[in-house]
Amino acid sequence: MAVACGVTAALTLGPLTHSGAADRTTPQVTGPGVGTGVQVRAEAACRDPEASLTPSAADGPAVAAIKARGRLVVGVDQSSYRWGYRNPTNRTLEGFDIDLARAIAKDLLGSEEKIVFRTIPTNQRIAALESGKVDLVVRTMTINCKRIQQVAFSTAYFQAGQQVLAPKASTITGYDSSLTGMRVCTAEGSTAYEALEQKSFGAVYKDDGDGGPADPDRLTVPNQLDCLARLQMGEVDAVVTDNALAAGQAAQDPAVELKGKPFTTEYYGVAAKLGNDDLVRRVNQVLVQYRQGPWKAAYEKWLKADLPGIAGPPAPKYKSG
């Protein structure tokens, strides 16, 4: 199988300039502070996690802190083909999520160049926000009831679903009993892992010592692209991940393919630190405009070839009151 072009071991929280080069002159980011209001809800009472705050262009403490700094710090991926990945020719970060992050920077600071990208693995997206190392995470992050207790999400900007990726010659047919006894790889902290916890069909998907110092990171890995590398090396039999990401991986390696159909419906949102409501409202204001033209242009540029047939972005949902 072909080797994936993305870098499988992303530099955890490594600072990058808008061009992708290391930014050694940027002072340590302490975060935008805490805005008014906290979006904590009991998971049991969660009915509509995609409902976000109404849009607003007003400045609050979080937005003011970003403007005072003069740069927006965004957590992204650098190894998800078509979403957030490093172009092997010019070494810049590109993709659907990168375009959206730049649009937010342009609205806040007047230029899409006033942005610092910090590459973060899947399992450190929430920690990066909580610690203030990033202002936002734009990294194919699914909105769900568990996560809205930990971070504040924008309205949804993309619809995806969990699906199985496996070699074309595999007997695996999808998220079903064909997974029995198969070694399945997922990213730590991902909704794919949670799905397997709920129903594994007899698949082997947990490492001994998961999350501890002895964790071998064979079946549960920090970055979802690590799963593709393990699939290519024959260390696992299948991968469960978002179909939007898996489609890009299949485009990188013609020996693998998506199996069956998506078995969940999930929505990606831009994540902010809990309490930074003014920043969430500002992002939602950006998304109002982004859906009216730039979203389609980004989709056609980055995703249409591998994910055809998508008419447009999800309609936004807002909280009542």
Salt bridges, closest charged atoms under 4 A:
ASP23 OD2 - ARG71 NH1 2.50
ASP48 OD1 - LYS317 NZ 3.48
ASP59 OD2 - LYS67 NZ 2.83
ASP59 OD1 - ARG282 NH1 2.94
ASP77 OD2 - ARG139 NH2 3.35
ASP107 OD2 - ARG282 NE 2.70
GLU113 OE1 - HIS18 NE2 3.12
ASP135 OD2 - ARG69 NH1 2.74
GLU194 OE2 - LYS146 NZ 3.66
ASP237 OD1 - ARG183 NH2 3.10
GLU257 OE2 - LYS259 NZ 2.91
ASP306 OD2 - ARG82 NE 3.68
